[in-house]
Amino acid sequence: MSADQFNTDPWLDGETQIADAPGNHGDETHLWLRLLTCTTLIETEIRRGLREEFDFTLPRFDLLAQLERAENGMVLGEISKRMMVSAGNLTALVERLVESGHITRTTSPSDRRVQIISLTPFGRSAFGDMAERHRAWLNNLFSGVSAEERDMLLAALAKLKISVRRGLTQER
């Protein structure tokens, strides 16, 4: 592969670069890059679909997904924990979704400093439409993997998640 092909191939990813590079980068690096590549490809397609079909962003979709599970709404702090982002990062996102009519923001009757974020009927309906398409996109992207292979992947990734968490605990 020439240097020009290496730099311009839109499907060239970190995993391929490591495989093509001299030297031994180890199975762990190859595994990490394979996971990263798959995640990036899937996320890129989901972002594209949400943008093109619904004029919506993935962070907005993720916020609606959290709220869809909470019939009585959620406080901003709980949403930030579940989405693994700071409450400050959510503020502008919440504001845009309030303006678009997807969610409401009300003050807690027990603590006026706490805001409860809830889906509106419009937001619930819009999320349902997006979630249906989201499932279809994932079904399409995963169509080359059998149910048995998906089960094996889920089990292996669950084990990896435990290993990573254990490693994080030991590092600190």
N, C-alpha and C positions, 0 to 999 in steps of 0.2 A: 504494500500500500504506500503510495507517495504521500509526501507531506501535505500536498494540496488536498488530496482525498481525505486525509486524516482531519483536516480542519474544516471542511465544508460539508461532510456527510451529516445530514440532519438526524440520522438514527444512531450516530456514533455516540456512545455513552461511556461513562467511567469504567464500567465493567469491561467493555471491549478494549478500551485504552490499556487497561491493566493486562488483559489477555495478550495484547499485541506487544506490550512492552517487555524488554529483556529483564531477567531477574525473577526471583521467586517472591511474590508478595504475600503468599500464604493463603490458606483456605478461608481464614476469617475475613481477610480483606476482600477476597472474591465473593464470599457470601454477603458481606455488607453491601458491596457494590451491586450485586444482583438484586437484593431487596430494595435498595435505593432506586435502581433503574426501573424496576416493576412499579414501585410506588409513584415515581415521577411520571411514567407513561400513563398510568391509570388516572392520576390526579389531573394531568394535562387534559385528558379527554373529558373528564367530568367538568372541569372548569370551562372548556370549550362549549360543551353541550348546554350548561346552565346559562352561559353568556349568550349563545346564539339563539336558543329556543325560548329563554325566559327573561333575558336582559338582567340576569341575576349573578351574583358572585358566590363563590364557594363559602366564604366566611358568613355571608347572610344566610345561605342554605343551612349551614351548620348551626347557626343560632336558632333558626326556626325548628330544626330537628330536636334541639334540646328542649325548646318550649312545647313542642308537640307532645312530649312525654309527660309534661307537668300541667295537669288540668287546671290547677289553681294558680299557675304562674310560678315564677322563680325570682329570687332576689339576685341582683347583679353579681354579688360575690360567689354564689353557687354556680351561676352560669360560667363565670371566669374559671373556676376550678374544673368544671366539667370540660370546658373547651381548651384548658391549659393555656390561657392567655390572661394578661392583666386586666383588671376591671377598667383601667384607663384606656386600654385598647378597644374595649367594647363600647365605650361611651358614644363615639361617633357612629359606630355601626348601629347601635340602638336608636340613636337619633334619626338616622336615615330610614330605618324600618318603621319608626313611629310616623314620620312624614309620609311614607308611602302607604300607610294604613295597614301594614302587616301585623303590627304589634301595638300594645298600649303600655303605658308606664303610669302606674298609680302609686300613691304614697301608702305605706303600711299604716293601718289604723293603730297598731301598738307602738310604732316607732316612726315618727315623721321623717327621720333621716334615711329610712330604708325605702327603696323603690321596688315595687313588684312589677315584673315584666311578664306580659301575657300575650298569647296569640289572639288576634281578632278573628271573627268568622271568615273574613276575606283572607287573612294570613293562613288560617288552617286549610282553607280550600286551595289556595295557591301552593302551599307546601305539599298537599296531597298530590297535586298534578306533577310537581317537580320530583317528588319521591318516587312516583310511578315510573317516570322517565329514567331517574337515577338507577332504579332496579334494572330496567331494560338495558341501559348502557353497561352495567356491571355484568349482566347475563351474557351480553354479546362479547365483552372483553374476556370473560372467563369460560367461554363456550368450548375452548380447546382443552379444558381440564375436566376430567371426569369427576363425578360425585365422590368416588373413592379417593381420588387424588386430592380433592379439596379437603376431605376429612383428614388425610395424612398431613397436608400442609398446615391445617389448623392445629393439629396436635403438635407438630414440630415447632410451629411459631409460638404456641403456648409455652412450650419448654424453653425456647429461646428467650421469651419475655421474662420468665422466672430467672434464668441465668443472667440476663442483663441487669435486672433489679438487684440480684445478689451481688453482682460485680460492682454496681454503683454503691451499694452499702459498704462493701469492703474497701472501696477507694477512698471513702471519706474518713 
